[in-house]
Amino acid sequence: ATRIAPLAARNQQRRGIVGWMVNYPDKVMETKKLQMKGGTCQGDANPTWLKQPGDKVPLIFGALLVGFGGIQAAVGFYRLATGKGKKD
């Protein structure tokens, strides 16, 4: 026969990582205050996607990545057009 655990032991939850995610501090209002600073309809003078600290690093990385890809594409088009860089 199976033995039934006491009621208190059956209702206790073990959450581990789930508890950490559920009890994570809420920073929504702090971020919202930063995003709303100075108004929201500012256009190119103060874009919303550059207001938070650390926003410039991904922007620079993305710009470098796009620039590198553009240069590589231009070099490839040049080589295709002129026949340079062929493997014999």
Sequence and secondary structure as in RCSB ss.txt:
>XXXX:A:sequence
ATRIAPLAARNQQRRGIVGWMVNYPDKVMETKKLQMKGGTCQGDANPTWLKQPGDKVPLIFGALLVGFGGIQAAV
GFYRLATGKGKKD
>XXXX:A:secstr
      HHHHH    THHHHHHT    HHHHHHHHHTT S  TTSS GGG STT HHHHHHHHHHHHHHHHHHHH
HHHHHHHTTT   
